[in-house]
Amino acid sequence: MSVRGRIDFVFYHPDKRLELVDSILVGPSSSIVRSRRVEESGGDRFWRPTWTWPTDHKVVLSTFRLTTR
């Protein structure tokens, strides 16, 4: 986790049919700190879009597996 920390969470109700497969941050692997771009120093995994990212916020993308029985 970066020095600035994260406040993004994905909450879901425990269910035997639902399994969290993966979560990753979407956005640039840098942030603006005191008007300067600073590369994140934590161990967070990023999916970096190939287009211009339009905000200073990141997105949490979570993948679930749903089993129907």
mmCIF file of the N, C-alpha and C atoms, coordinates in Angstrom:
data_MODEL
# 
_entry.id   MODEL 
# 
loop_
_atom_site.group_PDB 
_atom_site.id 
_atom_site.type_symbol 
_atom_site.label_atom_id 
_atom_site.label_alt_id 
_atom_site.label_comp_id 
_atom_site.label_asym_id 
_atom_site.label_entity_id 
_atom_site.label_seq_id 
_atom_site.pdbx_PDB_ins_code 
_atom_site.Cartn_x 
_atom_site.Cartn_y 
_atom_site.Cartn_z 
_atom_site.occupancy 
_atom_site.B_iso_or_equiv 
_atom_site.pdbx_formal_charge 
_atom_site.auth_seq_id 
_atom_site.auth_comp_id 
_atom_site.auth_asym_id 
_atom_site.auth_atom_id 
_atom_site.pdbx_PDB_model_num 
ATOM 1   N N  . MET A 1 1  ? 0.843   -1.165  0.000   1.00 0.00 ? 1  MET A N  1 
ATOM 2   C CA . MET A 1 1  ? 0.000   0.000   0.000   1.00 0.00 ? 1  MET A CA 1 
ATOM 3   C C  . MET A 1 1  ? 0.895   1.237   0.000   1.00 0.00 ? 1  MET A C  1 
ATOM 4   N N  . SER A 1 2  ? 0.493   2.237   -0.724  1.00 0.00 ? 2  SER A N  1 
ATOM 5   C CA . SER A 1 2  ? 1.290   3.452   -0.818  1.00 0.00 ? 2  SER A CA 1 
ATOM 6   C C  . SER A 1 2  ? 1.286   4.207   0.510   1.00 0.00 ? 2  SER A C  1 
ATOM 7   N N  . VAL A 1 3  ? 2.163   5.180   0.606   1.00 0.00 ? 3  VAL A N  1 
ATOM 8   C CA . VAL A 1 3  ? 2.248   6.000   1.812   1.00 0.00 ? 3  VAL A CA 1 
ATOM 9   C C  . VAL A 1 3  ? 0.931   6.713   2.054   1.00 0.00 ? 3  VAL A C  1 
ATOM 10  N N  . ARG A 1 4  ? 0.249   7.107   0.990   1.00 0.00 ? 4  ARG A N  1 
ATOM 11  C CA . ARG A 1 4  ? -1.010  7.838   1.111   1.00 0.00 ? 4  ARG A CA 1 
ATOM 12  C C  . ARG A 1 4  ? -2.162  6.914   1.492   1.00 0.00 ? 4  ARG A C  1 
ATOM 13  N N  . GLY A 1 5  ? -1.988  5.625   1.293   1.00 0.00 ? 5  GLY A N  1 
ATOM 14  C CA . GLY A 1 5  ? -3.015  4.669   1.689   1.00 0.00 ? 5  GLY A CA 1 
ATOM 15  C C  . GLY A 1 5  ? -4.128  4.550   0.667   1.00 0.00 ? 5  GLY A C  1 
ATOM 16  N N  . ARG A 1 6  ? -4.980  3.575   0.871   1.00 0.00 ? 6  ARG A N  1 
ATOM 17  C CA . ARG A 1 6  ? -6.116  3.316   -0.013  1.00 0.00 ? 6  ARG A CA 1 
ATOM 18  C C  . ARG A 1 6  ? -7.390  3.340   0.816   1.00 0.00 ? 6  ARG A C  1 
ATOM 19  N N  . ILE A 1 7  ? -8.453  3.840   0.208   1.00 0.00 ? 7  ILE A N  1 
ATOM 20  C CA . ILE A 1 7  ? -9.751  3.833   0.870   1.00 0.00 ? 7  ILE A CA 1 
ATOM 21  C C  . ILE A 1 7  ? -10.770 3.050   0.061   1.00 0.00 ? 7  ILE A C  1 
ATOM 22  N N  . ASP A 1 8  ? -10.320 2.388   -1.012  1.00 0.00 ? 8  ASP A N  1 
ATOM 23  C CA . ASP A 1 8  ? -11.232 1.658   -1.886  1.00 0.00 ? 8  ASP A CA 1 
ATOM 24  C C  . ASP A 1 8  ? -11.414 0.232   -1.377  1.00 0.00 ? 8  ASP A C  1 
ATOM 25  N N  . PHE A 1 9  ? -12.667 -0.156  -1.218  1.00 0.00 ? 9  PHE A N  1 
ATOM 26  C CA . PHE A 1 9  ? -12.995 -1.494  -0.758  1.00 0.00 ? 9  PHE A CA 1 
ATOM 27  C C  . PHE A 1 9  ? -14.098 -2.069  -1.630  1.00 0.00 ? 9  PHE A C  1 
ATOM 28  N N  . VAL A 1 10 ? -14.138 -3.364  -1.757  1.00 0.00 ? 10 VAL A N  1 
ATOM 29  C CA . VAL A 1 10 ? -15.230 -4.057  -2.428  1.00 0.00 ? 10 VAL A CA 1 
ATOM 30  C C  . VAL A 1 10 ? -15.835 -4.980  -1.386  1.00 0.00 ? 10 VAL A C  1 
ATOM 31  N N  . PHE A 1 11 ? -17.067 -4.718  -1.029  1.00 0.00 ? 11 PHE A N  1 
ATOM 32  C CA . PHE A 1 11 ? -17.763 -5.530  -0.042  1.00 0.00 ? 11 PHE A CA 1 
ATOM 33  C C  . PHE A 1 11 ? -18.750 -6.447  -0.762  1.00 0.00 ? 11 PHE A C  1 
ATOM 34  N N  . TYR A 1 12 ? -18.848 -7.679  -0.315  1.00 0.00 ? 12 TYR A N  1 
ATOM 35  C CA . TYR A 1 12 ? -19.840 -8.600  -0.860  1.00 0.00 ? 12 TYR A CA 1 
ATOM 36  C C  . TYR A 1 12 ? -20.289 -9.536  0.243   1.00 0.00 ? 12 TYR A C  1 
ATOM 37  N N  . HIS A 1 13 ? -21.494 -10.038 0.093   1.00 0.00 ? 13 HIS A N  1 
ATOM 38  C CA . HIS A 1 13 ? -22.089 -10.911 1.102   1.00 0.00 ? 13 HIS A CA 1 
ATOM 39  C C  . HIS A 1 13 ? -21.521 -12.320 0.960   1.00 0.00 ? 13 HIS A C  1 
ATOM 40  N N  . PRO A 1 14 ? -21.049 -12.904 2.046   1.00 0.00 ? 14 PRO A N  1 
ATOM 41  C CA . PRO A 1 14 ? -20.527 -14.276 1.965   1.00 0.00 ? 14 PRO A CA 1 
ATOM 42  C C  . PRO A 1 14 ? -21.601 -15.235 1.443   1.00 0.00 ? 14 PRO A C  1 
ATOM 43  N N  . ASP A 1 15 ? -21.219 -16.016 0.467   1.00 0.00 ? 15 ASP A N  1 
ATOM 44  C CA . ASP A 1 15 ? -22.132 -16.981 -0.134  1.00 0.00 ? 15 ASP A CA 1 
ATOM 45  C C  . ASP A 1 15 ? -21.283 -18.107 -0.713  1.00 0.00 ? 15 ASP A C  1 
ATOM 46  N N  . LYS A 1 16 ? -21.639 -19.354 -0.442  1.00 0.00 ? 16 LYS A N  1 
ATOM 47  C CA . LYS A 1 16 ? -20.859 -20.491 -0.924  1.00 0.00 ? 16 LYS A CA 1 
ATOM 48  C C  . LYS A 1 16 ? -20.774 -20.538 -2.445  1.00 0.00 ? 16 LYS A C  1 
ATOM 49  N N  . ARG A 1 17 ? -21.711 -19.895 -3.135  1.00 0.00 ? 17 ARG A N  1 
ATOM 50  C CA . ARG A 1 17 ? -21.722 -19.896 -4.598  1.00 0.00 ? 17 ARG A CA 1 
ATOM 51  C C  . ARG A 1 17 ? -20.825 -18.806 -5.192  1.00 0.00 ? 17 ARG A C  1 
ATOM 52  N N  . LEU A 1 18 ? -20.331 -17.913 -4.354  1.00 0.00 ? 18 LEU A N  1 
ATOM 53  C CA . LEU A 1 18 ? -19.576 -16.752 -4.825  1.00 0.00 ? 18 LEU A CA 1 
ATOM 54  C C  . LEU A 1 18 ? -18.133 -16.838 -4.353  1.00 0.00 ? 18 LEU A C  1 
ATOM 55  N N  . GLU A 1 19 ? -17.190 -16.717 -5.282  1.00 0.00 ? 19 GLU A N  1 
ATOM 56  C CA . GLU A 1 19 ? -15.762 -16.776 -4.952  1.00 0.00 ? 19 GLU A CA 1 
ATOM 57  C C  . GLU A 1 19 ? -15.051 -15.575 -5.575  1.00 0.00 ? 19 GLU A C  1 
ATOM 58  N N  . LEU A 1 20 ? -14.314 -14.836 -4.763  1.00 0.00 ? 20 LEU A N  1 
ATOM 59  C CA . LEU A 1 20 ? -13.487 -13.747 -5.273  1.00 0.00 ? 20 LEU A CA 1 
ATOM 60  C C  . LEU A 1 20 ? -12.280 -14.350 -5.967  1.00 0.00 ? 20 LEU A C  1 
ATOM 61  N N  . VAL A 1 21 ? -12.091 -14.032 -7.244  1.00 0.00 ? 21 VAL A N  1 
ATOM 62  C CA . VAL A 1 21 ? -10.992 -14.584 -8.031  1.00 0.00 ? 21 VAL A CA 1 
ATOM 63  C C  . VAL A 1 21 ? -9.796  -13.649 -8.027  1.00 0.00 ? 21 VAL A C  1 
ATOM 64  N N  . ASP A 1 22 ? -10.034 -12.335 -8.186  1.00 0.00 ? 22 ASP A N  1 
ATOM 65  C CA . ASP A 1 22 ? -8.924  -11.391 -8.297  1.00 0.00 ? 22 ASP A CA 1 
ATOM 66  C C  . ASP A 1 22 ? -9.430  -9.972  -8.101  1.00 0.00 ? 22 ASP A C  1 
ATOM 67  N N  . SER A 1 23 ? -8.558  -9.098  -7.633  1.00 0.00 ? 23 SER A N  1 
ATOM 68  C CA . SER A 1 23 ? -8.814  -7.657  -7.582  1.00 0.00 ? 23 SER A CA 1 
ATOM 69  C C  . SER A 1 23 ? -7.544  -6.946  -8.011  1.00 0.00 ? 23 SER A C  1 
ATOM 70  N N  . ILE A 1 24 ? -7.723  -5.869  -8.761  1.00 0.00 ? 24 ILE A N  1 
ATOM 71  C CA . ILE A 1 24 ? -6.590  -5.112  -9.275  1.00 0.00 ? 24 ILE A CA 1 
ATOM 72  C C  . ILE A 1 24 ? -7.004  -3.652  -9.390  1.00 0.00 ? 24 ILE A C  1 
ATOM 73  N N  . LEU A 1 25 ? -6.038  -2.757  -9.283  1.00 0.00 ? 25 LEU A N  1 
ATOM 74  C CA . LEU A 1 25 ? -6.318  -1.339  -9.462  1.00 0.00 ? 25 LEU A CA 1 
ATOM 75  C C  . LEU A 1 25 ? -6.212  -0.985  -10.936 1.00 0.00 ? 25 LEU A C  1 
ATOM 76  N N  . VAL A 1 26 ? -7.137  -0.167  -11.410 1.00 0.00 ? 26 VAL A N  1 
ATOM 77  C CA . VAL A 1 26 ? -7.116  0.304   -12.792 1.00 0.00 ? 26 VAL A CA 1 
ATOM 78  C C  . VAL A 1 26 ? -6.788  1.790   -12.764 1.00 0.00 ? 26 VAL A C  1 
ATOM 79  N N  . GLY A 1 27 ? -5.810  2.176   -13.547 1.00 0.00 ? 27 GLY A N  1 
ATOM 80  C CA . GLY A 1 27 ? -5.385  3.572   -13.614 1.00 0.00 ? 27 GLY A CA 1 
ATOM 81  C C  . GLY A 1 27 ? -3.877  3.641   -13.663 1.00 0.00 ? 27 GLY A C  1 
ATOM 82  N N  . PRO A 1 28 ? -3.336  4.842   -13.691 1.00 0.00 ? 28 PRO A N  1 
ATOM 83  C CA . PRO A 1 28 ? -1.880  4.982   -13.737 1.00 0.00 ? 28 PRO A CA 1 
ATOM 84  C C  . PRO A 1 28 ? -1.248  4.528   -12.427 1.00 0.00 ? 28 PRO A C  1 
ATOM 85  N N  . SER A 1 29 ? -0.021  4.050   -12.502 1.00 0.00 ? 29 SER A N  1 
ATOM 86  C CA . SER A 1 29 ? 0.678   3.599   -11.293 1.00 0.00 ? 29 SER A CA 1 
ATOM 87  C C  . SER A 1 29 ? 1.396   4.748   -10.608 1.00 0.00 ? 29 SER A C  1 
ATOM 88  N N  . SER A 1 30 ? 0.921   5.945   -10.850 1.00 0.00 ? 30 SER A N  1 
ATOM 89  C CA . SER A 1 30 ? 1.469   7.130   -10.196 1.00 0.00 ? 30 SER A CA 1 
ATOM 90  C C  . SER A 1 30 ? 0.313   7.990   -9.704  1.00 0.00 ? 30 SER A C  1 
ATOM 91  N N  . SER A 1 31 ? 0.619   8.922   -8.821  1.00 0.00 ? 31 SER A N  1 
ATOM 92  C CA . SER A 1 31 ? -0.374  9.840   -8.275  1.00 0.00 ? 31 SER A CA 1 
ATOM 93  C C  . SER A 1 31 ? 0.209   11.242  -8.269  1.00 0.00 ? 31 SER A C  1 
ATOM 94  N N  . ILE A 1 32 ? -0.668  12.226  -8.150  1.00 0.00 ? 32 ILE A N  1 
ATOM 95  C CA . ILE A 1 32 ? -0.220  13.607  -8.026  1.00 0.00 ? 32 ILE A CA 1 
ATOM 96  C C  . ILE A 1 32 ? -0.151  13.943  -6.540  1.00 0.00 ? 32 ILE A C  1 
ATOM 97  N N  . VAL A 1 33 ? 1.043   14.294  -6.078  1.00 0.00 ? 33 VAL A N  1 
ATOM 98  C CA . VAL A 1 33 ? 1.269   14.658  -4.680  1.00 0.00 ? 33 VAL A CA 1 
ATOM 99  C C  . VAL A 1 33 ? 1.928   16.022  -4.661  1.00 0.00 ? 33 VAL A C  1 
ATOM 100 N N  . ARG A 1 34 ? 1.250   16.985  -4.037  1.00 0.00 ? 34 ARG A N  1 
ATOM 101 C CA . ARG A 1 34 ? 1.759   18.361  -3.961  1.00 0.00 ? 34 ARG A CA 1 
ATOM 102 C C  . ARG A 1 34 ? 2.150   18.873  -5.355  1.00 0.00 ? 34 ARG A C  1 
ATOM 103 N N  . SER A 1 35 ? 1.248   18.675  -6.307  1.00 0.00 ? 35 SER A N  1 
ATOM 104 C CA . SER A 1 35 ? 1.375   19.151  -7.692  1.00 0.00 ? 35 SER A CA 1 
ATOM 105 C C  . SER A 1 35 ? 2.481   18.461  -8.487  1.00 0.00 ? 35 SER A C  1 
ATOM 106 N N  . ARG A 1 36 ? 2.963   17.326  -8.035  1.00 0.00 ? 36 ARG A N  1 
ATOM 107 C CA . ARG A 1 36 ? 3.995   16.574  -8.765  1.00 0.00 ? 36 ARG A CA 1 
ATOM 108 C C  . ARG A 1 36 ? 3.564   15.127  -8.928  1.00 0.00 ? 36 ARG A C  1 
ATOM 109 N N  . ARG A 1 37 ? 3.914   14.548  -10.074 1.00 0.00 ? 37 ARG A N  1 
ATOM 110 C CA . ARG A 1 37 ? 3.608   13.131  -10.315 1.00 0.00 ? 37 ARG A CA 1 
ATOM 111 C C  . ARG A 1 37 ? 4.619   12.267  -9.574  1.00 0.00 ? 37 ARG A C  1 
ATOM 112 N N  . VAL A 1 38 ? 4.108   11.351  -8.762  1.00 0.00 ? 38 VAL A N  1 
ATOM 113 C CA . VAL A 1 38 ? 4.944   10.483  -7.937  1.00 0.00 ? 38 VAL A CA 1 
ATOM 114 C C  . VAL A 1 38 ? 4.547   9.036   -8.214  1.00 0.00 ? 38 VAL A C  1 
ATOM 115 N N  . GLU A 1 39 ? 5.515   8.184   -8.528  1.00 0.00 ? 39 GLU A N  1 
ATOM 116 C CA . GLU A 1 39 ? 5.259   6.766   -8.766  1.00 0.00 ? 39 GLU A CA 1 
ATOM 117 C C  . GLU A 1 39 ? 4.896   6.094   -7.439  1.00 0.00 ? 39 GLU A C  1 
ATOM 118 N N  . GLU A 1 40 ? 3.881   5.239   -7.475  1.00 0.00 ? 40 GLU A N  1 
ATOM 119 C CA . GLU A 1 40 ? 3.462   4.515   -6.274  1.00 0.00 ? 40 GLU A CA 1 
ATOM 120 C C  . GLU A 1 40 ? 4.602   3.621   -5.797  1.00 0.00 ? 40 GLU A C  1 
ATOM 121 N N  . SER A 1 41 ? 4.803   3.555   -4.492  1.00 0.00 ? 41 SER A N  1 
ATOM 122 C CA . SER A 1 41 ? 5.910   2.769   -3.942  1.00 0.00 ? 41 SER A CA 1 
ATOM 123 C C  . SER A 1 41 ? 5.448   1.458   -3.307  1.00 0.00 ? 41 SER A C  1 
ATOM 124 N N  . GLY A 1 42 ? 4.143   1.251   -3.235  1.00 0.00 ? 42 GLY A N  1 
ATOM 125 C CA . GLY A 1 42 ? 3.619   0.043   -2.593  1.00 0.00 ? 42 GLY A CA 1 
ATOM 126 C C  . GLY A 1 42 ? 3.602   -1.149  -3.529  1.00 0.00 ? 42 GLY A C  1 
ATOM 127 N N  . GLY A 1 43 ? 3.048   -2.230  -3.070  1.00 0.00 ? 43 GLY A N  1 
ATOM 128 C CA . GLY A 1 43 ? 3.010   -3.461  -3.832  1.00 0.00 ? 43 GLY A CA 1 
ATOM 129 C C  . GLY A 1 43 ? 1.704   -3.687  -4.580  1.00 0.00 ? 43 GLY A C  1 
ATOM 130 N N  . ASP A 1 44 ? 0.891   -2.632  -4.704  1.00 0.00 ? 44 ASP A N  1 
ATOM 131 C CA . ASP A 1 44 ? -0.380  -2.786  -5.406  1.00 0.00 ? 44 ASP A CA 1 
ATOM 132 C C  . ASP A 1 44 ? -0.153  -3.146  -6.871  1.00 0.00 ? 44 ASP A C  1 
ATOM 133 N N  . ARG A 1 45 ? -1.043  -4.014  -7.394  1.00 0.00 ? 45 ARG A N  1 
ATOM 134 C CA . ARG A 1 45 ? -0.969  -4.369  -8.809  1.00 0.00 ? 45 ARG A CA 1 
ATOM 135 C C  . ARG A 1 45 ? -1.867  -3.426  -9.599  1.00 0.00 ? 45 ARG A C  1 
ATOM 136 N N  . PHE A 1 46 ? -1.372  -2.971  -10.752 1.00 0.00 ? 46 PHE A N  1 
ATOM 137 C CA . PHE A 1 46 ? -2.115  -2.033  -11.581 1.00 0.00 ? 46 PHE A CA 1 
ATOM 138 C C  . PHE A 1 46 ? -2.347  -2.590  -12.971 1.00 0.00 ? 46 PHE A C  1 
ATOM 139 N N  . TRP A 1 47 ? -3.513  -2.300  -13.517 1.00 0.00 ? 47 TRP A N  1 
ATOM 140 C CA . TRP A 1 47 ? -3.760  -2.460  -14.943 1.00 0.00 ? 47 TRP A CA 1 
ATOM 141 C C  . TRP A 1 47 ? -3.741  -1.040  -15.488 1.00 0.00 ? 47 TRP A C  1 
ATOM 142 N N  . ARG A 1 48 ? -2.723  -0.745  -16.279 1.00 0.00 ? 48 ARG A N  1 
ATOM 143 C CA . ARG A 1 48 ? -2.528  0.616   -16.778 1.00 0.00 ? 48 ARG A CA 1 
ATOM 144 C C  . ARG A 1 48 ? -3.191  0.767   -18.136 1.00 0.00 ? 48 ARG A C  1 
ATOM 145 N N  . PRO A 1 49 ? -4.196  1.621   -18.244 1.00 0.00 ? 49 PRO A N  1 
ATOM 146 C CA . PRO A 1 49 ? -4.847  1.823   -19.532 1.00 0.00 ? 49 PRO A CA 1 
ATOM 147 C C  . PRO A 1 49 ? -3.879  2.447   -20.539 1.00 0.00 ? 49 PRO A C  1 
ATOM 148 N N  . THR A 1 50 ? -4.120  2.199   -21.809 1.00 0.00 ? 50 THR A N  1 
ATOM 149 C CA . THR A 1 50 ? -3.257  2.745   -22.864 1.00 0.00 ? 50 THR A CA 1 
ATOM 150 C C  . THR A 1 50 ? -3.706  4.131   -23.294 1.00 0.00 ? 50 THR A C  1 
ATOM 151 N N  . TRP A 1 51 ? -4.815  4.614   -22.762 1.00 0.00 ? 51 TRP A N  1 
ATOM 152 C CA . TRP A 1 51 ? -5.324  5.943   -23.086 1.00 0.00 ? 51 TRP A CA 1 
ATOM 153 C C  . TRP A 1 51 ? -5.068  6.894   -21.922 1.00 0.00 ? 51 TRP A C  1 
ATOM 154 N N  . THR A 1 52 ? -5.325  8.168   -22.138 1.00 0.00 ? 52 THR A N  1 
ATOM 155 C CA . THR A 1 52 ? -5.148  9.171   -21.086 1.00 0.00 ? 52 THR A CA 1 
ATOM 156 C C  . THR A 1 52 ? -6.185  8.942   -19.999 1.00 0.00 ? 52 THR A C  1 
ATOM 157 N N  . TRP A 1 53 ? -5.728  8.790   -18.782 1.00 0.00 ? 53 TRP A N  1 
ATOM 158 C CA . TRP A 1 53 ? -6.622  8.563   -17.650 1.00 0.00 ? 53 TRP A CA 1 
ATOM 159 C C  . TRP A 1 53 ? -7.221  9.904   -17.245 1.00 0.00 ? 53 TRP A C  1 
ATOM 160 N N  . PRO A 1 54 ? -8.560  10.034  -17.213 1.00 0.00 ? 54 PRO A N  1 
ATOM 161 C CA . PRO A 1 54 ? -9.194  11.348  -17.076 1.00 0.00 ? 54 PRO A CA 1 
ATOM 162 C C  . PRO A 1 54 ? -9.363  11.874  -15.650 1.00 0.00 ? 54 PRO A C  1 
ATOM 163 N N  . THR A 1 55 ? -8.827  11.202  -14.662 1.00 0.00 ? 55 THR A N  1 
ATOM 164 C CA . THR A 1 55 ? -9.080  11.598  -13.275 1.00 0.00 ? 55 THR A CA 1 
ATOM 165 C C  . THR A 1 55 ? -7.881  11.264  -12.402 1.00 0.00 ? 55 THR A C  1 
ATOM 166 N N  . ASP A 1 56 ? -7.874  11.809  -11.200 1.00 0.00 ? 56 ASP A N  1 
ATOM 167 C CA . ASP A 1 56 ? -6.810  11.478  -10.247 1.00 0.00 ? 56 ASP A CA 1 
ATOM 168 C C  . ASP A 1 56 ? -7.213  10.294  -9.369  1.00 0.00 ? 56 ASP A C  1 
ATOM 169 N N  . HIS A 1 57 ? -8.358  9.686   -9.659  1.00 0.00 ? 57 HIS A N  1 
ATOM 170 C CA . HIS A 1 57 ? -8.840  8.530   -8.908  1.00 0.00 ? 57 HIS A CA 1 
ATOM 171 C C  . HIS A 1 57 ? -8.508  7.237   -9.640  1.00 0.00 ? 57 HIS A C  1 
ATOM 172 N N  . LYS A 1 58 ? -8.372  6.170   -8.888  1.00 0.00 ? 58 LYS A N  1 
ATOM 173 C CA . LYS A 1 58 ? -8.158  4.850   -9.446  1.00 0.00 ? 58 LYS A CA 1 
ATOM 174 C C  . LYS A 1 58 ? -9.468  4.058   -9.326  1.00 0.00 ? 58 LYS A C  1 
ATOM 175 N N  . VAL A 1 59 ? -9.541  2.928   -9.989  1.00 0.00 ? 59 VAL A N  1 
ATOM 176 C CA . VAL A 1 59 ? -10.709 2.052   -9.935  1.00 0.00 ? 59 VAL A CA 1 
ATOM 177 C C  . VAL A 1 59 ? -10.270 0.698   -9.382  1.00 0.00 ? 59 VAL A C  1 
ATOM 178 N N  . VAL A 1 60 ? -11.105 0.103   -8.545  1.00 0.00 ? 60 VAL A N  1 
ATOM 179 C CA . VAL A 1 60 ? -10.856 -1.264  -8.099  1.00 0.00 ? 60 VAL A CA 1 
ATOM 180 C C  . VAL A 1 60 ? -11.713 -2.174  -8.968  1.00 0.00 ? 60 VAL A C  1 
ATOM 181 N N  . LEU A 1 61 ? -11.057 -3.083  -9.699  1.00 0.00 ? 61 LEU A N  1 
ATOM 182 C CA . LEU A 1 61 ? -11.753 -4.036  -10.548 1.00 0.00 ? 61 LEU A CA 1 
ATOM 183 C C  . LEU A 1 61 ? -11.630 -5.411  -9.905  1.00 0.00 ? 61 LEU A C  1 
ATOM 184 N N  . SER A 1 62 ? -12.763 -5.977  -9.525  1.00 0.00 ? 62 SER A N  1 
ATOM 185 C CA . SER A 1 62 ? -12.773 -7.301  -8.886  1.00 0.00 ? 62 SER A CA 1 
ATOM 186 C C  . SER A 1 62 ? -13.506 -8.287  -9.771  1.00 0.00 ? 62 SER A C  1 
ATOM 187 N N  . THR A 1 63 ? -12.957 -9.485  -9.852  1.00 0.00 ? 63 THR A N  1 
ATOM 188 C CA . THR A 1 63 ? -13.541 -10.557 -10.640 1.00 0.00 ? 63 THR A CA 1 
ATOM 189 C C  . THR A 1 63 ? -14.035 -11.641 -9.690  1.00 0.00 ? 63 THR A C  1 
ATOM 190 N N  . PHE A 1 64 ? -15.285 -12.053 -9.887  1.00 0.00 ? 64 PHE A N  1 
ATOM 191 C CA . PHE A 1 64 ? -15.891 -13.088 -9.061  1.00 0.00 ? 64 PHE A CA 1 
ATOM 192 C C  . PHE A 1 64 ? -16.256 -14.281 -9.929  1.00 0.00 ? 64 PHE A C  1 
ATOM 193 N N  . ARG A 1 65 ? -16.263 -15.442 -9.303  1.00 0.00 ? 65 ARG A N  1 
ATOM 194 C CA . ARG A 1 65 ? -16.779 -16.654 -9.942  1.00 0.00 ? 65 ARG A CA 1 
ATOM 195 C C  . ARG A 1 65 ? -18.079 -17.011 -9.228  1.00 0.00 ? 65 ARG A C  1 
ATOM 196 N N  . LEU A 1 66 ? -19.129 -17.158 -9.999  1.00 0.00 ? 66 LEU A N  1 
ATOM 197 C CA . LEU A 1 66 ? -20.431 -17.512 -9.458  1.00 0.00 ? 66 LEU A CA 1 
ATOM 198 C C  . LEU A 1 66 ? -20.771 -18.929 -9.899  1.00 0.00 ? 66 LEU A C  1 
ATOM 199 N N  . THR A 1 67 ? -21.024 -19.784 -8.931  1.00 0.00 ? 67 THR A N  1 
ATOM 200 C CA . THR A 1 67 ? -21.375 -21.164 -9.203  1.00 0.00 ? 67 THR A CA 1 
ATOM 201 C C  . THR A 1 67 ? -22.869 -21.331 -8.951  1.00 0.00 ? 67 THR A C  1 
ATOM 202 N N  . THR A 1 68 ? -23.573 -21.812 -9.964  1.00 0.00 ? 68 THR A N  1 
ATOM 203 C CA . THR A 1 68 ? -25.005 -22.072 -9.777  1.00 0.00 ? 68 THR A CA 1 
ATOM 204 C C  . THR A 1 68 ? -25.191 -23.578 -9.624  1.00 0.00 ? 68 THR A C  1 
ATOM 205 N N  . ARG A 1 69 ? -26.040 -23.953 -8.701  1.00 0.00 ? 69 ARG A N  1 
ATOM 206 C CA . ARG A 1 69 ? -26.278 -25.376 -8.431  1.00 0.00 ? 69 ARG A CA 1 
ATOM 207 C C  . ARG A 1 69 ? -27.727 -25.670 -8.371  1.00 0.00 ? 69 ARG A C  1 
# 
